Amino acid sequence: FSAEQEAQALRKAMKGLGTDEDAIIDILTKLNVSQRQQVLITYKSTIGRDLIDDLKSELSGNFERVIIAMMTPTALYDVHELRRAMKVWKPSFCVMSCVCVCVFFLEYGRTLEEDIVSDTSSLFRRVLVSLATGNRDEGMYVDDALAHQDAQCLYEAGEKKWGTDEVKFLNILCTRNRFHLLRVFEVYRGIANKDITDSIKSEMSGDLEDALLAVVKCVRNKPAYFAERLYKSMKGLGTDDNTLIRVMVSRSEIDMLEIRREFLATYGKSLHSFIKGDCSGDYRKVLLRLCGG
């Protein structure tokens, strides 16, 4: 890998009349996010131009959005997407990290929690604030007695009573470690004779339901959760390009192979074929490269 060589190749692809989009795709998709950052710095120091500005002036549409997203450091990209979700779109559940929370403050001069409080409401706000504080136990220990107690508590907070004590769901689902929660879900099925996701669907609605279902799905199988997000972004008429771009870029170097396996196993078609049938042009080319197609 030579950052200077790649920087010069990118300049050549954009210099003069016309743009060599295939060259840009080939160069940027063969590099990882760390290497792309090195190219970004080297481009400015050796060529004296801003690579992001050049890319924006030469590209357009969803293709431009994917390329710019790829050129953005991972945590900063997540922060921008969180900000966009709260200011432009209907707020949606995101998998947040402590790094993301810190970068958010550095980028916008206020805490993520402050933005969540100002842009969301009710119990949905409490779910997001709880996740943003990073208070979840990240260990692996499973206390079987506590798992039974938690499962019983969830049952009594929902299925067993008239109405729902949503706070108890929040306290357990947003703080216990993954392995403990998997045991809780197993015990819960025995007590309630139904899956925890079915109980959440019957007891809650709206953003709160979506958020808690996302928590459960991520705890059980994160690649399957993202496979579902990708499927829903492309199925039917029209494409949810915001979700499609966000997941493809943010997960491409983390668990894309696992996401592809889950997609094929769940929907009977490959992610590659779905993208190929739903997108077109350079936008499709770069997404297929991120997919590994």
Phi, psi and omega in degrees: 000128175233111181299322181293319179298317180291324178296317179294322179294322178293319179297318179299323181292339183248350186282143176079198181284136179078164180229135178270085183297323180298322179295318179298316179298313181300316183293309189285329181280344178274349180261152173271175187296327178293317178295323179296326177292323177295320178296320180302314181291316182295324179303315181289320184286330183260330183255337178079022179231160178269120184297318180299316179298318179296317180297317180295326181284336183262335185249171180205168174063207181294331176298314177299317182299318180295314182297315179295322177298319179295331181275358182262133177307143189308307183296321180293322177297315178301319180297314179299321180291322175298314180298316179298318182298324182276335185257335185247312184257174170297130181305135181227159182292136176229151173276111185256151178236163178298323179300315181299318180298316180293316181296324178304314180296317180295324183283320189246355176073017175210164184280155176300322180300321179298318179291321178299315181297322183281338187248354179230175183212169172058213185288334176299319177301317182295324176298310183294320178297318178300316179291323183290335180284348179065036185269005181288139173295122182261011181281189182237359185287135178244115176268104187296323179295318179291325178299317177296320180295317179296317180298317179295321180297318178295321179296315181288335180279346183230277188299327188277343186240164173280122187087182184223135173266085186297329183299323179294324175298315180299312184301322183276311186290335184259359182235331183286153179285163187302314185292323176295316181296323177300321177291321178300315181297322179295314179294321181302318180300322179292324181283311187270347183061028174202161182284151181301326179294323178293323178293318179298318180296323183277336185263339186228176180206170174064213183298324179297315177300312181301317183294314182290325175297320179296320177301311181298315181297319179292324177296317183286314186195094184297316177301323179294324178298314181289329174298319178295318178299318179294317180299313181293332180289339185243344184288152178073196181282138178080167182228134173275084185296329179301310180292316182302311181295314183301312183290316182297320181284313187288334183255358188300329181252011183249298185214033183298322179297319178293321177298317178300317180296316180294321180299312181296316182294324184276319189250356175074004176226151180284152176299322178304313182292326179295314179296317182298323181277342187257335184242173182212168174063209181294330176302313178295317182302313184289324178294321179294325177291321177295325179289335182096014183283000000 
